[in-house]
Amino acid sequence: MAALEILALDEATPQIVAPQTGDTYTAPRAIALTPESLSGSSATSSLDITQAWNTTGTPTAIKVSLTNTASNAASKLIDVQTGGTSQFYVTAALYGKTWFGTNTAVADSAWLGSNEAGSVAALAVNSNGGSIGSSKYLAWRTTDNASAGFDVYLYRDAAATLALRNSTNAQTFNIYNTYTDASNYERFGIVWSGNRVTLDTAEAGTGSARGITIGGADLILASLPTADPTVAGQLWSNSGVLTVSAG
């Protein structure tokens, strides 16, 4: 069967002609496509667009331009469904919602994935910020390759409680004073190693050694190290010995 072609009517010289470059087609009504059903090993695409781009221009392969004078706030620019259930859609409202998953309750959001119950998104980003499901984690992979494994995880342990944990793997948390690169920095670390936790400062390259003060402007409970170990209320370290000064 020959490919389907759209023919045009030349109104200046009445005749039917093939459409020319730049011609437009105004449909008398909405166009509905109902491709044939597939069975067996059939894998024909419902819509298959093939076009070569060899231009200095800025083409758009698929373009939708609406004049939205009045419509329901839930109106969609695109809605991809499976069995009548939306799997991906973009709402038409300015700063609208781009949605993947099953939660449609929150506007101005991008929803990605769903939880085990299939009722809320695992990750959402909206005009106020981002959020993660209570049992989910924020993780980093071992390389920039998206198929590599994770080795750093942030969790919500409980209300107002942030956790850095990864099964039985000891964790390290670094807070930097300065950072130029991995060879030039000053940092404070909370390090688990050999079933002991260590609070320590470290430096490399252009970084300088820094001390630790426990306390605030009103009360200094400890300062490590200090040039004067006789100052009351301070702790100091000398050759691995921790000394409490008089006072």
C-alpha positions as CSV (number, residue, x, y, z in Angstrom):
1,M,0.0,0.0,0.0
2,A,1.4,3.4,-0.9
3,A,2.3,5.9,1.8
4,L,-0.5,8.3,2.8
5,E,0.1,11.8,1.4
6,I,-1.7,15.1,2.1
7,L,-2.7,17.0,-1.0
8,A,-3.4,20.7,-1.2
9,L,-5.8,22.8,-3.1
10,D,-4.3,25.6,-5.1
11,E,-6.9,28.3,-4.9
12,A,-5.3,30.8,-7.3
13,T,-5.3,28.2,-10.1
14,P,-7.8,25.6,-9.0
15,Q,-6.0,22.3,-9.0
16,I,-4.9,19.6,-6.5
17,V,-1.1,19.8,-5.9
18,A,1.4,18.3,-3.6
19,P,2.2,20.5,-0.5
20,Q,5.1,22.8,-0.9
21,T,7.7,23.9,1.6
22,G,6.2,26.3,4.2
23,D,2.6,25.2,3.4
24,T,0.4,24.7,6.5
25,Y,-2.6,22.4,7.0
26,T,-5.6,23.5,9.0
27,A,-7.6,20.5,10.2
28,P,-11.4,21.0,10.3
29,R,-11.5,19.2,13.6
30,A,-9.3,17.5,16.1
31,I,-7.1,14.7,14.6
32,A,-7.3,11.3,16.2
33,L,-4.9,8.5,15.2
34,T,-5.9,5.0,15.9
35,P,-3.1,2.7,14.6
36,E,-3.7,-0.9,14.2
37,S,-3.3,-3.2,17.2
38,L,-0.1,-5.2,17.5
39,S,0.0,-8.9,18.2
40,G,2.5,-11.7,18.0
41,S,6.0,-10.3,17.4
42,S,4.8,-7.1,15.8
43,A,6.7,-4.0,16.9
44,T,5.5,-1.2,14.6
45,S,5.7,2.2,16.1
46,S,2.4,4.1,16.3
47,L,4.2,7.3,15.2
48,D,7.6,7.3,13.5
49,I,9.1,10.6,12.4
50,T,12.2,10.5,10.2
51,Q,13.8,13.8,9.2
52,A,17.3,14.9,8.3
53,W,18.7,18.1,9.8
54,N,21.5,19.8,7.8
55,T,20.7,23.4,8.6
56,T,22.2,26.5,10.4
57,G,18.7,27.1,11.8
58,T,17.1,26.0,15.0
59,P,14.4,23.4,14.2
60,T,12.0,21.8,16.6
61,A,11.0,18.3,15.7
62,I,7.7,18.3,17.6
63,K,6.1,21.7,18.5
64,V,2.8,22.5,20.3
65,S,1.7,26.1,20.5
66,L,-1.5,26.8,22.3
67,T,-3.4,30.1,22.9
68,N,-4.8,29.2,26.4
69,T,-7.3,32.0,27.0
70,A,-9.4,29.9,29.4
71,S,-9.0,26.3,30.4
72,N,-9.2,24.1,33.5
73,A,-6.1,24.4,35.7
74,A,-5.5,20.6,35.2
75,S,-5.3,20.9,31.4
76,K,-2.3,19.2,29.9
77,L,0.1,19.9,27.1
78,I,1.0,16.2,26.8
79,D,-0.4,13.2,28.6
80,V,1.1,9.7,28.1
81,Q,-1.0,6.9,29.4
82,T,-1.0,3.2,29.8
83,G,-4.4,1.5,30.1
84,G,-6.0,4.9,30.7
85,T,-3.6,5.8,33.6
86,S,-1.2,8.7,33.2
87,Q,2.5,7.8,33.3
88,F,3.9,11.2,32.3
89,Y,2.3,14.5,31.7
90,V,3.0,18.3,31.6
91,T,0.3,20.7,32.6
92,A,-0.5,23.8,30.5
93,A,-0.4,26.3,33.4
94,L,2.5,28.7,33.7
95,Y,5.1,27.1,36.0
96,G,2.9,24.0,35.9
97,K,3.7,20.4,36.8
98,T,5.8,17.9,35.0
99,W,4.9,14.6,36.5
100,F,6.2,11.0,36.6
101,G,4.5,8.5,38.9
102,T,1.2,8.4,40.7
103,N,0.7,11.6,42.9
104,T,-1.3,14.3,41.3
105,A,-2.2,16.3,44.4
106,V,0.6,18.9,44.5
107,A,0.8,21.6,41.8
108,D,3.9,23.3,40.5
109,S,5.9,20.2,41.0
110,A,8.1,17.6,39.2
111,W,7.3,14.2,40.6
112,L,9.7,11.3,40.0
113,G,8.8,7.7,40.8
114,S,6.4,6.4,43.4
115,N,6.7,4.6,46.7
116,E,5.8,0.9,47.3
117,A,2.2,1.8,47.9
118,G,2.0,3.6,44.6
119,S,0.4,6.7,46.1
120,V,3.1,9.3,46.4
121,A,6.2,10.3,44.6
122,A,9.7,9.3,46.0
123,L,11.2,12.7,44.8
124,A,9.5,16.0,44.3
125,V,10.8,19.4,43.2
126,N,8.6,22.4,43.4
127,S,8.8,26.2,43.7
128,N,9.6,25.9,47.4
129,G,12.4,23.4,47.1
130,G,12.7,19.6,47.0
131,S,11.6,16.7,49.1
132,I,12.3,13.0,49.5
133,G,10.0,10.3,50.9
134,S,10.5,9.6,54.6
135,S,12.0,6.1,54.0
136,K,14.0,7.2,50.9
137,Y,17.7,8.3,50.7
138,L,19.9,10.8,48.9
139,A,22.9,8.9,47.6
140,W,26.0,9.4,45.5
141,R,27.6,6.8,43.2
142,T,31.2,5.7,43.2
143,T,31.7,7.3,39.8
144,D,29.9,9.6,37.4
145,N,28.7,6.5,35.6
146,A,25.0,6.2,36.5
147,S,25.2,2.4,36.5
148,A,27.9,2.3,39.2
149,G,27.1,1.5,42.8
150,F,26.4,3.9,45.7
151,D,28.7,4.5,48.7
152,V,27.4,7.6,50.4
153,Y,23.8,7.8,51.8
154,L,21.9,10.5,53.6
155,Y,18.7,9.3,55.5
156,R,16.0,10.7,57.7
157,D,16.4,8.7,60.9
158,A,13.5,10.4,62.7
159,A,11.9,13.8,63.1
160,A,14.5,16.6,62.8
161,T,17.3,13.9,62.6
162,L,19.6,13.5,59.6
163,A,21.8,10.4,59.3
164,L,24.9,9.5,57.3
165,R,24.9,5.7,57.2
166,N,25.6,2.8,55.0
167,S,24.9,-0.6,56.6
168,T,28.0,-1.7,58.6
169,N,30.4,0.5,56.7
170,A,32.2,3.1,58.9
171,Q,31.4,6.7,57.8
172,T,33.4,10.0,57.7
173,F,31.8,13.5,57.7
174,N,34.1,16.4,56.6
175,I,33.3,20.1,57.1
176,Y,35.6,22.4,55.3
177,N,37.1,25.7,56.3
178,T,38.7,26.2,52.9
179,Y,38.8,24.1,49.8
180,T,40.7,24.7,46.6
181,D,41.0,21.2,45.4
182,A,41.6,17.7,46.9
183,S,45.2,18.6,47.6
184,N,44.6,22.1,49.1
185,Y,42.2,22.4,52.0
186,E,41.5,22.9,55.7
187,R,38.8,20.7,57.3
188,F,37.2,19.3,60.4
189,G,36.3,15.6,60.4
190,I,34.1,13.2,62.3
191,V,35.7,9.9,61.5
192,W,34.7,6.3,62.5
193,S,37.7,4.0,62.3
194,G,38.5,0.8,64.2
195,N,35.2,1.1,66.2
196,R,36.4,4.5,67.6
197,V,35.1,7.9,66.6
198,T,37.6,10.7,66.1
199,L,37.1,14.5,66.0
200,D,40.0,16.0,64.3
201,T,41.2,18.8,62.0
202,A,43.2,18.1,58.8
203,E,45.0,20.2,56.2
204,A,46.8,19.7,52.9
205,G,48.8,21.8,50.5
206,T,48.1,25.5,51.1
207,G,45.9,24.7,54.1
208,S,47.1,25.5,57.7
209,A,46.7,23.5,60.8
210,R,43.7,24.6,62.9
211,G,42.6,24.0,66.5
212,I,39.2,22.9,67.8
213,T,37.1,24.9,70.3
214,I,34.1,23.3,72.0
215,G,31.7,25.9,73.2
216,G,30.5,29.3,72.1
217,A,31.0,33.0,72.7
218,D,29.6,32.8,76.3
219,L,31.4,29.7,77.5
220,I,34.4,27.8,76.1
221,L,34.4,24.3,77.4
222,A,37.5,23.2,75.7
223,S,40.1,24.4,73.2
224,L,42.5,22.1,71.4
225,P,45.4,22.8,71.2
226,T,46.3,26.0,73.1
227,A,49.6,27.8,73.5
228,D,49.0,28.2,77.2
229,P,47.9,25.0,79.0
230,T,47.6,26.9,82.4
231,V,44.5,28.8,81.2
232,A,41.6,27.8,83.4
233,G,38.8,25.8,81.9
234,Q,40.8,24.6,78.9
235,L,42.0,21.2,77.8
236,W,45.3,20.7,75.9
237,S,47.2,18.0,74.2
238,N,50.9,17.4,74.6
239,S,52.6,14.3,73.2
240,G,49.3,12.4,73.3
241,V,48.6,13.2,76.9
242,L,45.3,15.1,77.7
243,T,45.7,17.5,80.6
244,V,43.1,19.4,82.5
245,S,44.5,22.8,83.7
246,A,43.9,24.2,87.2
247,G,41.3,26.8,87.9
